[in-house]
Amino acid sequence: MSTTQLSAADGPLLSGRGRIAGVMGWPVAQSRSPRLHGYWLRLHGIDGTYIPLSVRPEHFATALRALPLLGFAGANVTVPHKEVALAVVDRSDATARRIGAVNTIVVASDGTLDGRNSDGFGFMENLRAGISGWSPRAGPAVILGAGGSARAIAVALLDGGAPEIRIVNRTVERAERLSADIGGPFRIYGWADRASALADAALLVNSTTLGMKGQPPLELVLDRLPTTAVVNDIVYSPLETTLLATARARGNPVVDGLGMLLHQARPGFAAWFGVEPAVTPELRRFVLEAPA
């Protein structure tokens, strides 16, 4: 089927016997994952569906355990459930344990739950797709924030050979805890020192919500950042944040955050539906066209 035949009204092909997956969060109505997975299901002619599952935190463990009973092949897990999911699953991979969170659940043939984390994979694939020849070995990386996304990004960069990772966070203790939990060549900076952390960096990543639509702006002077450094913002609403626009204007190569969402979805879709999906310009446009 041609991608041009797909529209916002198109859905998966359903017989009542297809495989089922979904995304569990609270809230979850704003998630673009059903649109993303629905696109792949339709594109590949797969008999299956992917649905939003709005689950209150106090009911999450029970809901997760019910997935095999309801015939689900698995599910994605989003905020605020990722850390709790790690404690509920029967097995988890090494990456999820290092990050301390699960974003992908696969129901095994015996009904047990496998927990995985593909956020770091999505981050790395997004940068590799956006910047030809990019490598985390190029030099120091600066990560703004010390939350769950920062942990996934830090693990991926370390595994990729980054020589140094500088964590910049409002709460220094939280950044220090990230460093202690993961281990590696970390340097910790307080928020007041964020501009000095940029000196000689090869990569700058905003993993906070600052600059996102409806959130406070990210205030950061880039004067000390080399113009060769790659700048990435995991925010994708707006697609080009003020950080990316400012970096682009001074000559830095930039990568937006949408690709991380798209690429992190690939391993789960392959596990649930048996097809390795691709991230394409058509997919990007389709996901971006989702109603606000």
C-alpha positions, 0 to 999 in steps of 0.5 A: 500500500502506498503511504500516500493512501494513508489518512488520519481516518485510516486504522488497522485491519481488524478481524477480531483475531489480530494481535493487540498492543497499546500504551499505558499512561496517566494521562495518555490521551495526548500520546501520539503512539496510537497514531504512529503504530496505527500507521505501521499496522495499516502500511504493512496490512497487519491484522492488529490494533494499538490502543491508548490505555489510561491507567491511574497510578494506583491501578497500574500494577494490576492493569499491567498484570492483566495484559496476558489475560486480556490477550495483549501481545504487549504495551508501551509504558509512559509517564508516570509508570516507567519506574514502577513497571520495572518492579512489576515485570517478571524479567527485565533486560540489562539496559532497563535495569541500568536506566531504572525504568521500562518503556516496553512490555512484551508478553511471553508465550507463557504469559510472563512479562518481559520489560525492556527500555528502548528510549536510549535506542531511539535517541541514538538512532535519531541522531544517527539518522539526522547527522551523517557520520555522527558518533558519541566518541566525538567528544564530551556530551552535555545533558540538561536534566537528570530525569528518566530521559536523561538516564536513558540518554546517558546509558546510550552515550556511555555504551556508544563510547562517549568520553565524558558526560556532563549532567546539568541539573537544578538539583545537584543531588539528583544528578549525583545520584544518576552518576552513582547509579549508572557509573562512568565518566560523569561531571556534575554541574549546577544549573547556574553553571550550565553555560560553562558546561558547554565549553569544548562539548561535541553534543548538547541535549536538552532532556528537560521539558523547558521550551516545550509548549505550555512550559517555561522557556529554556534560558541558555547562552550558547556562546561557549558551545563550539559551532561544530557541536550537535544540538538535540532537543527531545522536545517535539512540541514545538518541533523547532524549539528556541534552543534549536532555532538559536543553535541553527542560526549560529551554525550548529547542526541540530536534530529535533526530538520527534525522531526519538519518539519514532525510533524508540517505537520500532523494537516494540512493534517488531516484537508484538507484530513481527515486522521491522518498521521503518522511520520515513519522512512520510511517517514523520509528516503523518505523526505531526498531522495529529490533532493538537 
